[in-house]
C-alpha cells in the first residue's frame, strides 16, 4: 500500500446550524467548561484578540496557499456562511486541482475527514488575514505521490507568498527518495522567498504506525520536521470567552480526559535531519527539533467552523468545534501574510528570523508567549514524550505569537 499522509485534525459537532446571527453574537459553547458545556469554543474575534492580531493589517495583496486532498462540494458556500456568521468579508478563493479529483463520496470517512480539514484551513486562515487571497490546491488523494504533486505544482508555479500544510506522517513512513525530492522543493520555495508551514501532529511524541494497524511509534512528523519548514505545535489557550483577553497557555494534551482524548501536540527530534544552524545553542540534541512555534489547538477551547460535508448525509451549515495542530498552521500562515503586507515584501523562510528574536530575551518576551508547562506524552500511544520548559522545547517550540509585536519585528 502506498503511504498516505494524515491530517492532524480533531473536531466535534457543535449541534447548531447556520445561518446564525452575525457580528458579535456569542455562541453557547463560548463559556468555561462545565457539565453542560463539556467542549468550550472560540470564535474569530476572541482568537484575534488573544493573539493580538492587528486590525490595521488584513493581508491585502498577499496570497496564502493551502494544500489539502479531495474536494468536498460545499467549500465556497461554507466559507460564505462562516463569513456571514462572524462578520468577515468574502475573500478571493481559488480552488485548484492540478491532477483532477475524484467525485466526493460522503460515505468515505477519509474524504469526510479531509472536508473538515479544508473547512478549518480555509476559514481560519481567512479569519486572521481577511483581505488575503486564498489558493486552495487539492491533491487527488492523500497518497504521498499525489500530495507531492500538489506541493510541486504550488512551488514550481510560485503560487503564493506563504504555504500551509496541515498534514503529516512519521518520517520513516515516507519513501526516502520522495522525502529528498520534497526537501528539494522546499529549497526552491526558500529561493522564491515563500514561507512554508506544516502541522507537527496530534499524537504527542508518537506517530501512527506506517502500516495503519492502530499502533504508534516514537517519531516526529514530516513535512514539519524538514529544516526548511516552520513546524507548528499546539497549546491549550486560556482566554476570556467574550473579550478574548489572553490569560495563559499550556501544552496541549488530553490524556486522561473523561470526555475524549483528542490528542496532544506533536514534537520531538528528527531521525533524518541534523540540527539546523538556527537551532544551535538552544538544544544539546544533535537532530532537528520540532516544533518551531505553536498556537491554540486543543479541541477543549477549539475554534468554530462551518462544515456541511463533515457528515453523511451532508448537513448544510453545520457548525463544528475544531482543534489539533491543523488549526495552527493556517493561522501562522495568515499572520505571516500580515507581516508580508507590513514589510511590503515576502519574508520568505522564517525560522532564522524567529530564532534570532529568541536569542534576544527582551524581544522574545515581547513577541512570544513562552509555554512552560505540560508534556506531550499521550497515554493511548504508550510512547513517552517531552516536557515543556522555559524557552524552546520539543512540545511547543518557541511558544505562541503576540502577533502585532512579532509582525513589527519581522517587518522591520
Rosetta blueprint (number, residue, H / E / L):
1 X L
2 X L
3 X L
4 X E
5 X L
6 X E
7 X L
8 X L
9 X L
10 X E
11 X E
12 X E
13 X E
14 X E
15 X E
16 X E
17 X E
18 X L
19 X L
20 X L
21 X L
22 X L
23 X L
24 X L
25 X L
26 X L
27 X L
28 X L
29 X L
30 X L
31 X L
32 X L
33 X L
34 X E
35 X L
36 X L
37 X E
38 X L
39 X L
40 X L
41 X E
42 X E
43 X L
44 X H
45 X H
46 X H
47 X H
48 X H
49 X H
50 X H
51 X L
52 X L
53 X L
54 X L
55 X L
56 X L
57 X L
58 X L
59 X L
60 X L
61 X L
62 X L
63 X E
64 X E
65 X E
66 X E
67 X E
68 X E
69 X E
70 X L
71 X L
72 X L
73 X L
74 X L
75 X H
76 X H
77 X H
78 X H
79 X H
80 X H
81 X H
82 X H
83 X H
84 X H
85 X H
86 X H
87 X L
88 X L
89 X L
90 X L
91 X L
92 X L
93 X E
94 X E
95 X E
96 X E
97 X L
98 X L
99 X L
100 X L
101 X L
102 X L
103 X L
104 X L
105 X L
106 X L
107 X L
108 X L
109 X H
110 X H
111 X H
112 X H
113 X H
114 X H
115 X H
116 X H
117 X H
118 X H
119 X H
120 X H
121 X H
122 X H
123 X H
124 X H
125 X H
126 X H
127 X H
128 X H
129 X L
130 X L
131 X L
132 X L
133 X E
134 X E
135 X E
136 X E
137 X E
138 X E
139 X E
140 X L
141 X L
142 X L
143 X E
144 X H
145 X H
146 X H
147 X H
148 X H
149 X H
150 X H
151 X H
152 X H
153 X H
154 X H
155 X H
156 X H
157 X L
158 X L
159 X L
160 X L
161 X L
162 X E
163 X E
164 X E
165 X E
166 X L
167 X L
168 X E
169 X E
170 X E
171 X H
172 X H
173 X H
174 X L
175 X L
176 X H
177 X H
178 X H
179 X H
180 X H
181 X H
182 X H
183 X H
184 X H
185 X H
186 X H
187 X H
188 X H
189 X H
190 X H
191 X H
192 X L
193 X L
194 X L
195 X E
196 X E
197 X E
198 X E
199 X E
200 X L
201 X L
202 X L
203 X E
204 X L
205 X L
206 X E
207 X E
208 X E
209 X L
210 X L
211 X L
212 X L
213 X L
214 X L
215 X L
216 X E
217 X E
218 X E
219 X L
220 X L
221 X E
222 X E
223 X L
224 X L
225 X L
226 X L
227 X L
228 X L
229 X L
230 X E
231 X E
232 X E
233 X E
234 X E
235 X E
236 X E
237 X E
238 X E
239 X E
240 X L
241 X L
242 X L
243 X L
244 X L
245 X L
246 X E
247 X E
248 X E
249 X E
250 X E
251 X E
252 X L
253 X E
254 X L
255 X L
256 X L
257 X L
258 X L
259 X L
260 X L
261 X L
262 X L
263 X L
264 X E
265 X L
266 X L
267 X L
268 X E
269 X E
270 X E
271 X E
272 X E
273 X E
274 X E
275 X L
276 X L
277 X H
278 X H
279 X H
280 X E
281 X L
282 X L
283 X E
284 X L
285 X L
286 X L
287 X E
288 X E
289 X E
290 X E
291 X L
292 X L
293 X E
294 X E
295 X E
296 X E
297 X L
298 X L
299 X L
300 X L
301 X L
302 X E
303 X E
304 X E
305 X E
306 X E
307 X L
308 X L
309 X L
310 X L
311 X L
312 X L
313 X L
314 X L
315 X L
316 X L
317 X L
318 X E
319 X E
320 X E
321 X E
322 X E
323 X E
324 X L
325 X L
326 X H
327 X H
328 X H
329 X H
330 X H
331 X H
332 X H
333 X H
334 X H
335 X H
336 X H
337 X H
338 X H
339 X H
340 X H
341 X H
342 X H
343 X H
344 X L
345 X L
346 X L
347 X L
348 X L
349 X L
350 X L
351 X H
352 X H
353 X H
354 X H
355 X H
356 X H
357 X H
358 X H
359 X H
360 X L
361 X H
362 X H
363 X H
364 X H
365 X H
366 X H
367 X H
368 X E
369 X E
370 X L
371 X L
372 X L
373 X L
374 X L
375 X E
376 X L
377 X L
378 X L
379 X H
380 X H
381 X H
382 X L
383 X L
384 X L
385 X L
386 X L
387 X E
388 X L
389 X L
390 X L
391 X L
392 X L
393 X E
394 X L
395 X L
396 X L
397 X E
398 X L
399 X L
400 X E
401 X E
402 X L
403 X H
404 X H
405 X H
406 X H
407 X H
408 X H
409 X H
410 X H
411 X L
412 X L
